[in-house]
Amino acid sequence: MTTASPISERLDEVGSARDAGRKKIDWAFEHMPILSSLRADFQENEPLAGETVGMALHVEAKTAALVETMADAGAEVAITGCNPLSTHDDVSAALDAHPSITSYAKHGVGDEEYYEAIDAVLDHEPTVTVDDGGDLVFRVHEHHPELIDTIVGGTEETTTGVHRLRAMDDDDALEYPVIAVNDTPMKRLFDNVHGTGESSLASIAMTTNLSWAGKDVVVAGYGQCGRGVAKKASGQNANVIVTEIDPRRALEAHMEGYDVMSMSEAAEVGDVFITTTGNRDVIVKDHFEQMQDGVVLANAGHFDIEIDLEALREMADSEQEVRDGVREYELPSGKRINVLAEGRLVNLATPVSLGHPVEVMDQSFGVQAVSIRELVENADDYDAGVHEVPDHLDRKLAEIKLNAEGVELDTLSEEQEEYMTSWQHGT
């Protein structure tokens, strides 16, 4: 009887993971008509020939569809994760098997290894950066400034990253153009609302095996992501409480029928808390002290700073993993507080998380793809700083999606067009 060597066993494991990742990517492509349409065009015309695309994204199946579309457009691609817990190792293995793609993404890495992987991506000397959260762009400016002159531009996927880049731009510290993919309608009206809302609630429910019906669900922040979480939770028969710092958003939430409170008030009554602000210290020590026994805390913002876990650890007499992805902190009073996914992005960082629905990410990654092409083809039109997605590209993607769904639109007649563009028509 012959026993397989450790090396051959490892190769079998890698091959198995690669095959599993391949199936996930193929399934995603089947449900991504926008990206599939763009991929066919990119394969024919190769608009990114000669370019190197460096990426820091959540490495899972939908992202992989974008990555492979970039490779099909003629680019060499290097990618790593933008969150230590969101990488699917099988998808990373499948990407790395592509001749034009190198993946450094690995699940569960520490901070040092996380930034080493970003540096490895930058060692490929990308001419385009694609970011989710801003870490890649900041790493370029802080540690690899020699790359700036050869980078034609970049794109940023998420709210937190755009906030950071706009602050950088305001300080005249952003030295190449970046398109704010997050801010365009085909991204924020669908990805942020439906994607974040559906995927966050699904991940929380699957991780805890608890129902939403009848629960007091506290949503911190009523931006696009908070709106989505509140809407989806209400649709599953939860009582939604919103906390806000902006008076107009608070009023909007109130007029939508939600209870609006300060976090201090909400801490006393909430069963589940979901942070969506993109800011730090949203739930802190004073709030932990007011919470009920058994509450669940989850973060749907990009970074793990919205819930003050350091303070919670210092307060707790003990802590333990009570379910996969659920850490329980027991306070001196005997009260237990449960934190999901180590306070990281809950829709991507629990063991059962799958991220946004495929159809939603088809739109967001379609915007990414055309924005990258735009930067390469029209580089001279973009100065250093944050830029919007050209509106005609955003609208075109909506048309592709509607055609794929079999949805028809009305069109304006010549008389209607003239009426809408004239100032001479009155009563």
Secondary structure, DSSP 8 states (H G I E B T S, - for coil): -----HHHHHHHHHHHHHHHHHHHHHHHHHT-HHHHHHHHHHHHH-TTTT-EEEEEE--SHHHHHHHHHHHHTT-EEEEEESSTT---HHHHHHHHTSTTEEE---TT--HHHHHHHHHHHHTT--SEEEESSSHHHHHHHHH-GGGGGG--EEEE-SHHHHHHHHHHHHTT---SEEEEGGGSHHHIIIIIIIIHHHHHHHHHHHHH----TT-EEEEE--SHHHHHHHHHHHHTT-EEEEE-S-HHHHHHHHHTT-EE--HHHHHTT-SEEEE-SSSS-SB-HHHHHH--TTEEEEE-SSSTTSB-HHHHHHH-SEEEEEETTEEEEE-TTS-EEEEEGGGSBHHHHSTT---S-HHHHHHHHHHHHHHHHHHHHTGGG--SEEE---HHHHHHHHHHHHHHHT-------HHHHHHHH-S----
